[in-house]
């Protein structure tokens, strides 16, 4: 089995915890935070998220269509939530979002636990492709979040 990897990101936005949580709890905002080169689209999502909500997405990678299904497995408004990939490109993808009041606004903390496909080649696939893509995706996300929330 491929080893578990972790990506962590922290950013402060000049908004309250409630405002920040509300932004992340609106499924439509996920598209706005995802780089256009992924051609990411929400196929179906509830109007309001809660524990057990399922979201279906599609995206393209190297022109190949990828379908993705996640479920909200933990829901703690306004402090955070976790989504878990049920079907998609990764053997494991669990993304936790935490929001904490700090001086100057809200700290947005993301941690993604993931495993890369590829069997014995998974470490190479991660090093050459996936880790770089994830950095680029989360850098884009950081910049868009700064634009949207200050």
Secondary structure in CASP SS format (residue, H / E / C, confidence):
PFRMAT SS
TARGET T0000
AUTHOR 0000-0000-0000
METHOD secondary structure of the structure
MODEL  1
X C 1.00
X C 1.00
X C 1.00
X C 1.00
X E 1.00
X E 1.00
X E 1.00
X E 1.00
X E 1.00
X E 1.00
X E 1.00
X E 1.00
X E 1.00
X C 1.00
X C 1.00
X C 1.00
X H 1.00
X H 1.00
X H 1.00
X H 1.00
X H 1.00
X H 1.00
X H 1.00
X H 1.00
X H 1.00
X C 1.00
X C 1.00
X H 1.00
X H 1.00
X H 1.00
X H 1.00
X H 1.00
X C 1.00
X C 1.00
X C 1.00
X H 1.00
X H 1.00
X H 1.00
X C 1.00
X C 1.00
X E 1.00
X E 1.00
X E 1.00
X E 1.00
X C 1.00
X C 1.00
X C 1.00
X C 1.00
X C 1.00
X C 1.00
X C 1.00
X C 1.00
X C 1.00
X E 1.00
X E 1.00
X E 1.00
X E 1.00
X E 1.00
X E 1.00
X E 1.00
X E 1.00
X C 1.00
X C 1.00
X E 1.00
X E 1.00
X E 1.00
X E 1.00
X E 1.00
X E 1.00
X E 1.00
X E 1.00
X E 1.00
X E 1.00
X E 1.00
X E 1.00
X E 1.00
X C 1.00
X C 1.00
X C 1.00
X E 1.00
X E 1.00
X E 1.00
X E 1.00
X E 1.00
X E 1.00
X E 1.00
X E 1.00
X C 1.00
X C 1.00
X C 1.00
X C 1.00
X E 1.00
X E 1.00
X E 1.00
X E 1.00
X E 1.00
X E 1.00
X E 1.00
X E 1.00
X E 1.00
X E 1.00
X E 1.00
X C 1.00
X C 1.00
X E 1.00
X E 1.00
X E 1.00
X E 1.00
X E 1.00
X E 1.00
X E 1.00
X E 1.00
X E 1.00
X E 1.00
X E 1.00
X C 1.00
X C 1.00
X C 1.00
X H 1.00
X H 1.00
X H 1.00
X H 1.00
X H 1.00
X H 1.00
X H 1.00
X H 1.00
X H 1.00
X H 1.00
X H 1.00
X H 1.00
X H 1.00
X H 1.00
X H 1.00
X H 1.00
X H 1.00
X H 1.00
X H 1.00
X H 1.00
X H 1.00
X H 1.00
X H 1.00
X H 1.00
X H 1.00
X H 1.00
X H 1.00
X H 1.00
X H 1.00
X H 1.00
X H 1.00
X C 1.00
END
